[in-house]
Amino acid sequence: MKSSKLNKLFVKLNRFGRIKLRWVTWVAIAILCWNFSLSVSAAPNNRQDSSIEPYLTRVMEQITEFTLDNGLKFIVLENHDAPVVSFVTYANVGGVDEPDGQTGVAHFLEHLAFKGTKQIGTTNYLAEAKALDKLDRLFAQIKQAQQSGDRAKLAQLTNEFVATQSAASKYVEQNKYGEIVDTAGGVGLNAATSADYTSYFYSFPANKLELWMSLESERFLEPVFREFYKEKQVILEERRLRTDNSPIGKMIENFLDTAYTTHPYKRPVIGYSEDINNLTRDNVEQFFRAYYAPNNLTIAIAGDVEPQEIRELAKIYFGRFQAQPEPATVTKVEPPQLETREVTVNFPSQPWYLEGYHIPSLSHPDYPIYEVISELLSSGRTSRLYQSLVEEKQVALSAQGFSGFPGNKYPNLMLVYALTSPGTSVEQLATALRAEIERLKTEPVKSEELERVKTQLKAGLLRTLDSNMGMARILAEYEAKTGSWSNIFEELARLETITSEDIQRVAQQTFTSENRTIGRLVPPS
């Protein structure tokens, strides 16, 4: 639910760093997009809190769920207000699940999932497959020649690789999968990779339900990871743009590596350059086989559908997937932080100051309290950080904070950050920001302010629920992360019970010097 704030952080930092940033894939949990906004029985606005409970009851009554024999879970929201349907395939795998030395493989796989199948995206799969296998052999030989220093052999293999790649390209029908979707009236075809998950989503007219079943089942039943080496160069360029040559990219990569010592949240989802360079098609294939098992997928469908029809079609198309053992899960646990950690990144940019504090995961009972705290600190122009740092003390041009960084499936960080105003040092800004954090520990939040923040949080969630795609995405996410999609609604109920004492208790536990990581983004001296 904090995705918009995370996205703003990257946009602002890169704007001030003079770097144009389309979006940052390795924190794609920051991107929430949906395509058809529907009036689900007229969702309540901020002034209609009394209607929230019956509204949620109506929504829950429209949801059904079932699980195929192979373990693949379906969640269906039936809504006949408009003849459109949104689909989300949620793979419960992200950057945290990657093997050591293969960072970036989850994101790489997301790119390749749009390349087609044995039937889609090729004019002659048998001939293409031979060329793809030859490319893999040549890549392995090129690595050996690089290690041995045999320049003549390396030049010969490189030329042969280029010729073979050109031959393989002749069989490829570029963007065939997307062309089929577009022709059938589909919109919003896209995907996102985060530390916690990978999701694939788009919307279709309601009469294209079976086409979606066919297309989506095919691409995850027998995908062909074609154009692998071309896509590798695309991803390496993406990393150069969004990390190596980006102030915020460098800052975040170093900040997470400092805040975490053990848990894989410390690694960038886009991957390290060396790992991306060394990835093979076999690495991607093995990762796919391990984590795209039917019992590790959740499919959410929202819109003008009949649940019984979905059940019948799902058995036909997705019932073909073979059941597999449960994939491996993250076992590394981040030890408690015992002292302040600091990192400074020098880059031509307006100075920024960041603080991060370790907090529990989404499934923890106190997590909604952290959501309230982040809203208190940074919910627009009425927020504490804006009022104090921007308007009163004028030490910052902007200031915000949010929980769930870089993900929230596991214990994560609450991040607070601010951009210095002209003539203000990072140290002055840090002092002012910390004073606002200390207030949460020492001063009870007034009831009026607390109620305003609760209303804003509820309204934000309800706006997400008031669309096909928004509903499908959040249903799938909560099902995978918390064990049940219904926890969305329980979190809303939990918000109502949060008190000023809860906020003070959590603030005193969390905002300590021992639990703090500091980041400074400053221009070279």
Backbone torsions as a table, in degrees:
resi	resn	phi	psi	omega
1	MET	NA	-8.0	179.1
2	LYS	-100.5	15.4	-173.6
3	SER	-60.0	-39.2	-177.3
4	SER	-63.5	-36.3	179.8
5	LYS	-69.4	-40.7	178.6
6	LEU	-63.7	-41.6	178.7
7	ASN	-62.4	-40.8	179.1
8	LYS	-61.3	-36.9	179.4
9	LEU	-58.4	-48.6	-178.0
10	PHE	-67.6	-39.7	179.5
11	VAL	-63.0	-47.6	-177.7
12	LYS	-65.2	-47.3	-176.3
13	LEU	-62.7	-39.8	-179.3
14	ASN	-74.8	-29.6	176.4
15	ARG	-64.9	-46.2	-179.2
16	PHE	-72.2	-22.2	176.4
17	GLY	-88.0	6.5	177.7
18	ARG	62.4	31.1	177.6
19	ILE	-115.8	125.9	176.5
20	LYS	-80.0	124.1	-174.8
21	LEU	-125.6	114.6	177.9
22	ARG	-71.5	-56.1	170.6
23	TRP	-169.0	158.8	-173.9
24	VAL	-104.9	106.7	-172.2
25	THR	-63.2	-38.5	-173.5
26	TRP	-72.9	-8.2	167.4
27	VAL	-120.9	45.8	-175.0
28	ALA	-69.5	-10.3	170.1
29	ILE	-56.3	-15.9	-179.7
30	ALA	-76.8	-9.2	-174.3
31	ILE	-106.1	118.1	169.8
32	LEU	-119.8	119.7	177.7
33	CYS	-137.7	140.9	175.3
34	TRP	-140.4	163.9	-162.8
35	ASN	-117.4	-30.7	-179.2
36	PHE	-119.3	114.2	178.4
37	SER	-90.2	116.0	-176.4
38	LEU	-111.0	152.3	176.7
39	SER	-92.6	89.1	-179.5
40	VAL	-75.8	84.9	-178.4
41	SER	54.1	34.8	177.0
42	ALA	59.0	84.6	-179.7
43	ALA	-61.5	143.3	-176.4
44	PRO	-70.3	150.9	174.7
45	ASN	-99.7	-172.1	-173.6
46	ASN	-59.1	-26.0	-174.1
47	ARG	-97.2	12.2	-175.5
48	GLN	-126.3	42.6	-175.8
49	ASP	-59.2	-29.5	-178.3
50	SER	-64.6	-20.2	-178.1
51	SER	-95.7	-0.2	-177.3
52	ILE	-64.2	-47.0	-175.3
53	GLU	-60.9	-50.7	177.3
54	PRO	-63.5	-32.7	177.2
55	TYR	-62.3	-47.3	179.7
56	LEU	-64.5	-36.3	178.0
57	THR	-62.1	-42.2	178.4
58	ARG	-63.0	-42.7	179.7
59	VAL	-61.9	-45.2	-178.1
60	MET	-63.9	-32.9	178.4
61	GLU	-69.1	-20.5	-179.9
62	GLN	-87.9	-2.8	-175.7
63	ILE	-101.5	130.9	171.6
64	THR	-126.3	162.2	-179.9
65	GLU	-147.0	152.6	174.6
66	PHE	-156.7	160.3	-179.8
67	THR	-127.4	129.6	177.1
68	LEU	-71.2	165.0	-179.0
69	ASP	-60.2	-27.0	-179.7
70	ASN	-83.8	-0.5	175.8
71	GLY	101.2	-2.6	-178.0
72	LEU	-77.1	125.8	-174.2
73	LYS	-95.9	135.1	174.9
74	PHE	-118.5	135.2	172.9
75	ILE	-121.6	128.3	-173.1
76	VAL	-125.2	123.4	172.6
77	LEU	-106.0	113.4	-177.8
78	GLU	-90.2	118.9	-178.8
79	ASN	-147.3	114.6	-172.7
80	HIS	-101.1	20.3	-177.9
81	ASP	-69.3	-26.2	178.7
82	ALA	-148.6	149.1	-175.0
83	PRO	-81.4	55.4	179.6
84	VAL	-135.0	155.2	-179.8
85	VAL	-138.6	136.5	175.4
86	SER	-110.8	142.0	-174.9
87	PHE	-125.7	136.1	175.3
88	VAL	-131.6	123.3	170.6
89	THR	-104.1	113.9	-172.9
90	TYR	-108.4	111.4	175.6
91	ALA	-93.6	123.5	-175.8
92	ASN	-79.8	59.5	-178.0
93	VAL	-153.0	136.4	179.4
94	GLY	-147.4	-159.6	-177.3
95	GLY	-59.6	-29.6	-178.1
96	VAL	-67.5	-19.9	-174.3
97	ASP	-92.7	-0.3	-174.7
98	GLU	-74.6	143.6	175.9
99	PRO	-65.1	152.1	174.8
100	ASP	-58.7	136.4	-178.9
101	GLY	86.1	-3.1	179.5
102	GLN	-126.9	35.1	177.9
103	THR	-60.8	142.3	-178.9
104	GLY	94.3	-6.0	-175.3
105	VAL	-69.6	-32.5	179.0
106	ALA	-65.8	-43.8	178.3
107	HIS	-67.3	-39.8	177.7
108	PHE	-59.6	-45.4	179.7
109	LEU	-61.3	-38.8	178.0
110	GLU	-58.9	-42.9	177.6
111	HIS	-60.6	-45.1	-173.9
112	LEU	-72.8	-18.9	-178.5
113	ALA	-67.3	-10.5	178.4
114	PHE	-99.0	3.4	-175.3
115	LYS	-84.3	-10.4	174.8
116	GLY	108.0	-167.1	-174.2
117	THR	-130.9	-165.5	176.8
118	LYS	-69.4	-21.3	179.2
119	GLN	-104.9	-29.2	-175.4
120	ILE	-106.8	125.2	175.7
121	GLY	98.7	8.9	-179.7
122	THR	-143.8	150.0	175.3
123	THR	-96.7	-17.9	-179.3
124	ASN	-160.0	90.0	-171.7
125	TYR	-65.7	-38.8	-177.5
126	LEU	-61.0	-43.6	177.9
127	ALA	-69.1	-40.1	179.7
128	GLU	-63.0	-41.6	-177.7
129	ALA	-59.8	-38.5	178.3
130	LYS	-63.9	-41.7	179.1
131	ALA	-66.1	-38.5	179.7
132	LEU	-65.5	-41.3	178.3
133	ASP	-64.0	-39.2	178.5
134	LYS	-65.0	-39.1	176.9
135	LEU	-59.8	-41.2	179.7
136	ASP	-63.0	-42.5	178.9
137	ARG	-64.2	-42.9	-180.0
138	LEU	-64.8	-37.9	178.7
139	PHE	-61.8	-42.6	178.5
140	ALA	-64.0	-39.8	179.6
141	GLN	-69.0	-36.4	177.3
142	ILE	-63.1	-41.3	177.7
143	LYS	-61.6	-40.6	178.9
144	GLN	-64.7	-42.1	179.6
145	ALA	-65.2	-36.4	177.7
146	GLN	-65.0	-40.2	-178.9
147	GLN	-69.8	-34.9	-178.2
148	SER	-83.4	-16.7	-179.6
149	GLY	79.3	17.1	-179.7
150	ASP	-81.2	94.4	-174.1
151	ARG	-67.5	-39.8	-179.2
152	ALA	-63.8	-45.0	178.7
153	LYS	-64.3	-39.4	-179.4
154	LEU	-63.0	-42.6	179.8
155	ALA	-65.0	-41.8	179.4
156	GLN	-63.7	-45.3	-179.2
157	LEU	-66.5	-37.7	179.9
158	THR	-63.9	-43.6	177.5
159	ASN	-61.8	-42.0	179.5
160	GLU	-66.5	-36.8	178.4
161	PHE	-62.8	-46.2	-179.4
162	VAL	-61.8	-42.2	-180.0
163	ALA	-66.1	-40.4	-179.8
164	THR	-68.8	-38.3	178.0
165	GLN	-64.4	-38.1	177.1
166	SER	-64.9	-40.4	178.6
167	ALA	-64.9	-40.9	179.7
168	ALA	-65.7	-33.8	-177.8
169	SER	-63.8	-28.1	-177.1
170	LYS	-65.0	-20.9	-179.3
171	TYR	-91.1	-9.0	-172.2
172	VAL	-86.4	131.6	170.0
173	GLU	-98.4	103.4	-172.3
174	GLN	-58.9	132.6	172.9
175	ASN	52.9	35.7	-178.0
176	LYS	-65.0	-39.2	179.9
177	TYR	-60.1	-48.8	178.9
178	GLY	-64.3	-34.3	178.9
179	GLU	-64.0	-41.0	178.3
180	ILE	-63.1	-43.9	179.9
181	VAL	-62.8	-47.2	-179.0
182	ASP	-61.2	-45.4	-177.7
183	THR	-61.0	-33.6	-178.8
184	ALA	-86.6	6.5	177.6
185	GLY	91.1	11.8	178.6
186	GLY	-74.0	151.0	178.5
187	VAL	-138.9	155.3	173.2
188	GLY	73.2	25.2	179.5
189	LEU	-63.6	117.0	-176.3
190	ASN	-165.2	-179.1	178.6
191	ALA	-156.0	166.9	179.0
192	ALA	-147.6	137.6	174.8
193	THR	-115.8	134.0	178.4
194	SER	-130.5	-177.1	174.9
195	ALA	-63.4	-31.2	-172.5
196	ASP	-98.8	-31.1	-170.1
197	TYR	-156.4	170.4	170.7
198	THR	-130.3	130.4	-179.4
199	SER	-130.1	147.4	-179.2
200	TYR	-125.0	134.4	-170.9
201	PHE	-154.3	147.6	167.7
202	TYR	-169.8	175.4	-177.4
203	SER	-124.9	150.6	-179.3
204	PHE	-133.5	156.9	164.7
205	PRO	-58.9	150.6	-173.6
206	ALA	-59.0	-28.8	-177.7
207	ASN	-80.0	4.9	178.8
208	LYS	-107.2	21.1	-178.0
209	LEU	-57.2	-48.2	-176.7
210	GLU	-67.9	-33.1	175.9
211	LEU	-61.7	-42.6	177.5
212	TRP	-61.3	-45.1	178.9
213	MET	-54.6	-43.8	-178.7
214	SER	-67.4	-50.2	-177.2
215	LEU	-63.4	-47.4	-174.7
216	GLU	-70.3	-38.5	179.0
217	SER	-67.9	-38.8	-179.6
218	GLU	-63.9	-42.7	-173.6
219	ARG	-72.6	-18.7	175.7
220	PHE	-108.1	-1.2	175.1
221	LEU	-89.9	-45.9	179.3
222	GLU	-143.1	67.6	179.0
223	PRO	-69.7	152.2	172.7
224	VAL	-116.8	118.7	-176.9
225	PHE	-87.3	64.1	-178.8
226	ARG	-78.6	163.8	-178.1
227	GLU	54.9	33.9	-176.5
228	PHE	-58.9	-48.0	-173.4
229	TYR	-75.0	-30.5	173.3
230	LYS	-66.8	-42.0	-178.8
231	GLU	-68.2	-29.9	176.6
232	LYS	-60.4	-41.3	178.6
233	GLN	-66.9	-35.9	176.3
234	VAL	-61.6	-44.1	-177.6
235	ILE	-70.1	-39.2	177.0
236	LEU	-62.5	-39.4	177.1
237	GLU	-66.8	-37.3	176.9
238	GLU	-61.0	-42.5	178.8
239	ARG	-65.1	-41.5	179.1
240	ARG	-60.5	-41.0	-178.0
241	LEU	-71.2	-44.5	-169.6
242	ARG	-94.6	-10.5	179.5
243	THR	-128.6	-63.4	-172.6
244	ASP	-62.9	-36.9	-178.4
245	ASN	-108.0	17.5	-176.5
246	SER	-120.9	130.1	179.2
247	PRO	-60.5	-45.6	-178.9
248	ILE	-71.7	-33.1	176.8
249	GLY	-60.5	-46.9	177.6
250	LYS	-64.0	-41.9	-177.5
251	MET	-62.4	-49.5	-176.6
252	ILE	-65.8	-41.9	179.9
253	GLU	-61.3	-43.7	179.3
254	ASN	-72.0	-36.3	-179.1
255	PHE	-64.3	-47.4	-180.0
256	LEU	-66.4	-37.3	179.0
257	ASP	-65.7	-25.2	177.5
258	THR	-85.2	-41.4	-176.8
259	ALA	-69.0	-29.5	-179.8
260	TYR	-114.3	139.6	176.3
261	THR	-109.1	-24.1	-170.2
262	THR	-129.6	-48.9	-173.6
263	HIS	-67.8	143.4	-178.3
264	PRO	-67.5	-1.3	168.8
265	TYR	-59.0	-17.1	-178.6
266	LYS	-71.7	-16.9	-173.3
267	ARG	-95.4	146.8	177.8
268	PRO	-73.5	137.5	-179.0
269	VAL	-65.6	-32.8	178.6
270	ILE	-69.2	-19.5	177.0
271	GLY	96.7	161.6	174.1
272	TYR	-83.4	147.8	-175.7
273	SER	-55.7	-44.4	-178.6
274	GLU	-61.2	-42.1	179.7
275	ASP	-66.1	-43.1	179.8
276	ILE	-61.3	-43.8	179.7
277	ASN	-59.8	-36.0	-174.5
278	ASN	-89.9	-7.9	-179.6
279	LEU	-62.0	141.5	176.3
280	THR	-115.1	164.5	176.9
281	ARG	-62.5	-31.2	178.2
282	ASP	-67.5	-37.0	175.9
283	ASN	-58.5	-45.8	-179.7
284	VAL	-65.5	-42.2	179.8
285	GLU	-60.5	-45.7	179.9
286	GLN	-64.2	-41.5	178.9
287	PHE	-63.2	-42.8	178.2
288	PHE	-60.6	-48.5	-178.1
289	ARG	-61.9	-33.8	-177.3
290	ALA	-76.7	-40.7	-168.2
291	TYR	-111.2	-11.4	176.3
292	TYR	-100.4	34.4	173.7
293	ALA	-71.0	150.7	-177.8
294	PRO	-58.3	-31.9	179.8
295	ASN	-79.1	1.6	175.5
296	ASN	-113.7	11.5	179.6
297	LEU	-116.4	144.1	171.9
298	THR	-128.7	130.9	178.3
299	ILE	-114.6	124.7	177.7
300	ALA	-113.3	132.3	-178.4
301	ILE	-129.0	126.7	-177.5
302	ALA	-134.3	129.7	176.4
303	GLY	143.3	-150.0	-172.5
304	ASP	-81.7	77.9	-176.5
305	VAL	-136.4	162.3	172.8
306	GLU	-109.3	118.3	-175.8
307	PRO	-53.8	-37.1	-178.7
308	GLN	-66.5	-38.1	177.5
309	GLU	-64.7	-40.6	178.0
310	ILE	-62.0	-42.8	180.0
311	ARG	-59.6	-44.6	-177.9
312	GLU	-66.8	-44.4	179.1
313	LEU	-68.2	-35.5	179.2
314	ALA	-62.1	-39.3	178.6
315	LYS	-64.1	-38.6	-178.2
316	ILE	-69.2	-48.2	-172.2
317	TYR	-90.3	-50.1	-176.8
318	PHE	-88.5	-14.7	175.0
319	GLY	-66.1	-13.1	178.5
320	ARG	-72.5	-19.1	-179.4
321	PHE	-68.9	135.0	179.2
322	GLN	-80.6	136.3	176.2
323	ALA	-62.8	144.9	-179.1
324	GLN	-135.3	162.7	175.1
325	PRO	-63.5	159.4	176.5
326	GLU	-61.0	133.1	178.3
327	PRO	-69.1	161.5	179.0
328	ALA	-64.9	147.9	177.7
329	THR	-115.8	165.4	-179.9
330	VAL	-69.7	124.9	-179.9
331	THR	-109.7	-14.7	-179.4
332	LYS	-70.9	134.5	-179.8
333	VAL	-117.6	128.8	178.8
334	GLU	-70.8	122.6	178.5
335	PRO	-69.3	157.3	178.6
336	PRO	-57.6	139.8	177.1
337	GLN	-80.3	132.9	-172.7
338	LEU	-113.1	-5.0	178.1
339	GLU	-157.4	159.5	178.9
340	THR	-62.0	137.0	174.9
341	ARG	-115.4	147.2	-177.5
342	GLU	-138.2	146.6	175.2
343	VAL	-145.2	137.7	178.1
344	THR	-121.9	131.3	177.6
345	VAL	-116.4	125.9	177.3
346	ASN	-96.3	122.4	-179.1
347	PHE	-160.6	142.9	178.5
348	PRO	-61.5	101.9	-175.3
349	SER	-166.7	154.4	169.3
350	GLN	-60.8	135.3	-175.1
351	PRO	-63.2	138.3	174.8
352	TRP	-123.4	154.4	176.7
353	TYR	-128.5	134.2	-178.4
354	LEU	-129.4	144.0	170.2
355	GLU	-132.6	137.0	177.2
356	GLY	-127.8	143.3	179.6
357	TYR	-131.5	134.6	179.2
358	HIS	-68.5	132.7	178.7
359	ILE	-136.1	166.9	-178.1
360	PRO	-76.1	176.0	-175.9
361	SER	-79.0	173.2	-179.4
362	LEU	-56.3	-34.4	-176.0
363	SER	-80.5	-5.5	-179.4
364	HIS	-74.3	141.1	-179.3
365	PRO	-57.2	-28.3	-178.0
366	ASP	-85.3	-5.5	-174.5
367	TYR	-58.4	-41.5	177.4
368	PRO	-59.1	-27.2	178.2
369	ILE	-66.5	-38.7	176.8
370	TYR	-66.0	-33.2	175.6
371	GLU	-63.2	-41.4	178.4
372	VAL	-65.7	-41.9	179.9
373	ILE	-61.8	-45.1	-179.8
374	SER	-64.7	-33.7	177.4
375	GLU	-70.1	-38.9	176.0
376	LEU	-58.6	-41.3	-175.4
377	LEU	-75.5	-32.2	-166.6
378	SER	-143.7	30.1	-179.6
379	SER	-88.1	70.3	174.8
380	GLY	80.1	-159.8	-174.6
381	ARG	-72.0	-13.6	176.4
382	THR	-92.4	-0.7	-176.7
383	SER	-73.5	162.2	-177.3
384	ARG	-65.9	-43.8	-178.2
385	LEU	-64.8	-42.5	-179.6
386	TYR	-66.2	-46.8	-177.9
387	GLN	-61.3	-43.7	-174.5
388	SER	-81.2	-54.2	-171.5
389	LEU	-79.2	-36.6	-175.1
390	VAL	-90.0	-49.1	-173.1
391	GLU	-88.7	-47.9	-173.8
392	GLU	-81.0	-60.1	-175.9
393	LYS	-84.6	-20.7	177.8
394	GLN	53.4	42.6	176.6
395	VAL	-100.3	-7.0	-178.1
396	ALA	-137.7	149.0	173.9
397	LEU	-88.5	-26.1	174.2
398	SER	-158.2	156.0	-179.0
399	ALA	-158.3	132.5	-179.2
400	GLN	-151.0	174.7	176.1
401	GLY	-160.5	157.1	177.7
402	PHE	-161.1	159.7	177.5
403	SER	-98.9	171.6	176.5
404	GLY	79.1	40.4	-178.8
405	PHE	-116.2	126.7	2.2
406	PRO	-88.4	-1.3	175.3
407	GLY	-153.9	-176.6	177.6
408	ASN	-138.3	10.6	176.1
409	LYS	-67.5	-32.0	178.5
410	TYR	-121.0	168.4	175.4
411	PRO	-50.7	135.8	-168.0
412	ASN	-137.8	-155.8	-177.3
413	LEU	-121.1	144.8	160.6
414	MET	-94.4	122.1	-176.9
415	LEU	-107.4	132.7	174.9
416	VAL	-125.0	134.3	-175.0
417	TYR	-147.9	156.6	-179.0
418	ALA	-154.2	150.4	177.6
419	LEU	-102.3	126.6	-177.7
420	THR	-66.3	145.5	172.3
421	SER	-83.2	159.1	179.6
422	PRO	-56.4	133.7	178.7
423	GLY	85.5	-0.9	179.9
424	THR	-104.6	135.0	177.8
425	SER	-83.7	159.5	177.0
426	VAL	-61.3	-34.6	-179.0
427	GLU	-67.6	-39.5	177.0
428	GLN	-63.9	-42.3	178.4
429	LEU	-64.1	-41.8	179.8
430	ALA	-60.3	-41.4	179.6
431	THR	-63.3	-43.9	-179.0
432	ALA	-68.0	-40.5	-179.7
433	LEU	-65.6	-43.3	-178.1
434	ARG	-65.4	-29.9	178.2
435	ALA	-62.7	-37.6	178.3
436	GLU	-70.0	-35.4	176.5
437	ILE	-67.2	-40.2	178.9
438	GLU	-64.3	-32.9	178.5
439	ARG	-56.8	-36.5	180.0
440	LEU	-63.7	-26.7	-178.9
441	LYS	-84.7	-28.6	-170.3
442	THR	-109.6	-23.5	-177.3
443	GLU	-117.3	125.9	175.5
444	PRO	-62.4	139.9	177.2
445	VAL	-72.9	133.5	180.0
446	LYS	-67.5	148.6	-175.1
447	SER	-61.1	-37.7	-178.9
448	GLU	-64.2	-42.6	-179.9
449	GLU	-66.8	-40.5	-179.6
450	LEU	-64.1	-43.0	-179.7
451	GLU	-66.2	-37.9	177.9
452	ARG	-61.7	-43.0	-178.7
453	VAL	-67.6	-41.7	177.4
454	LYS	-59.5	-43.3	179.6
455	THR	-62.3	-41.1	179.0
456	GLN	-63.5	-41.7	179.1
457	LEU	-64.4	-45.5	179.4
458	LYS	-63.1	-42.6	-179.9
459	ALA	-63.4	-39.4	178.8
460	GLY	-63.0	-43.8	178.6
461	LEU	-66.0	-41.2	-178.8
462	LEU	-66.3	-32.9	175.9
463	ARG	-64.6	-36.4	176.1
464	THR	-65.1	-40.6	-178.3
465	LEU	-72.1	-17.6	-175.4
466	ASP	-89.2	44.1	174.2
467	SER	-160.2	151.9	177.9
468	ASN	-57.7	-55.0	-174.1
469	MET	-68.4	-41.4	178.2
470	GLY	-59.1	-42.9	-179.8
471	MET	-66.3	-45.5	-178.6
472	ALA	-61.3	-41.7	-177.1
473	ARG	-67.7	-42.9	-176.6
474	ILE	-74.5	-31.8	175.3
475	LEU	-62.2	-47.0	-179.5
476	ALA	-64.2	-41.8	-177.4
477	GLU	-64.0	-47.1	-178.7
478	TYR	-68.6	-33.9	176.7
479	GLU	-60.6	-46.0	-176.8
480	ALA	-74.8	-39.9	-173.5
481	LYS	-83.6	-33.0	-173.8
482	THR	-115.5	-8.2	179.1
483	GLY	97.8	-12.9	179.0
484	SER	-160.1	133.9	176.9
485	TRP	-63.5	-25.1	-177.7
486	SER	-66.5	-14.3	178.3
487	ASN	-65.8	-18.3	173.2
488	ILE	-56.9	-47.3	-175.4
489	PHE	-75.8	-30.5	175.6
490	GLU	-68.1	-32.7	177.8
491	GLU	-66.3	-38.1	175.4
492	LEU	-61.2	-42.6	178.6
493	ALA	-65.3	-36.4	179.7
494	ARG	-65.3	-34.5	178.5
495	LEU	-56.3	-38.9	-177.3
496	GLU	-62.8	-26.6	-174.1
497	THR	-91.9	-7.9	-176.5
498	ILE	-69.2	132.4	-177.5
499	THR	-115.1	169.5	175.0
500	SER	-60.6	-35.2	178.8
501	GLU	-65.4	-37.4	177.4
502	ASP	-61.4	-43.2	-178.4
503	ILE	-64.6	-43.1	-179.9
504	GLN	-65.3	-41.6	179.5
505	ARG	-61.1	-48.9	-178.4
506	VAL	-67.0	-39.3	179.1
507	ALA	-62.4	-42.2	-179.8
508	GLN	-66.8	-33.5	178.3
509	GLN	-73.0	-34.2	-167.6
510	THR	-96.2	-47.3	-170.0
511	PHE	-87.0	69.2	178.1
512	THR	-114.6	158.3	179.7
513	SER	-64.2	-33.3	180.0
514	GLU	-65.2	-28.8	-174.6
515	ASN	-98.1	10.2	-170.9
516	ARG	-101.8	137.2	168.2
517	THR	-118.8	130.9	-176.2
518	ILE	-111.1	135.9	175.3
519	GLY	-126.3	136.2	177.6
520	ARG	-126.1	123.8	174.3
521	LEU	-108.1	109.3	-173.6
522	VAL	-135.4	151.7	177.6
523	PRO	-69.2	155.5	177.5
524	PRO	-58.3	143.2	-178.7
525	SER	-72.1	NA	NA
